[in-house]
Amino acid sequence: MKRAQPLPPEVLQQVAEYFSILSEPMRLKLLNLLRDGEKCVQELVDATSTSQANVSKHLKVMLQAGILSRRTEGTSAYYRVEDPLIFELCNLVCDRLAERIEEQARQFRSLSLHGKR
């Protein structure tokens, strides 16, 4: 079996930065809202019940990372997901979390069944 080459520190740093972008709940919320297509900033502000400044800050981070793209129409800015792989990544994480929760539930059920007499 071939051993994997150690990753250079620069690559590790880039991977860590990418994951740090996804570590913010508001960014995940925005990505979920953009899952079904492009939205303008005001639609995202309304859907998240937060300030335009907060939404814009998070959109900018994801735009700079290449996760989102932006277009302007008049005075409105529209954002869409540029990298659909982001949803596959989120689905993998959600599936893994669901498996862990199901396993914990099985363990709790077995404890409660043994405790009843």
PyMOL commands that set and color helices and strands:
alter all, ss='L'
color gray80, all
select helices_A, chain A and resi 9-21+25-33+41-48+52-64+85-115
alter helices_A, ss='H'
color red, helices_A
select strands_A, chain A and resi 39-40+68-73+76-81
alter strands_A, ss='S'
color yellow, strands_A
deselect
rebuild
show_as cartoon
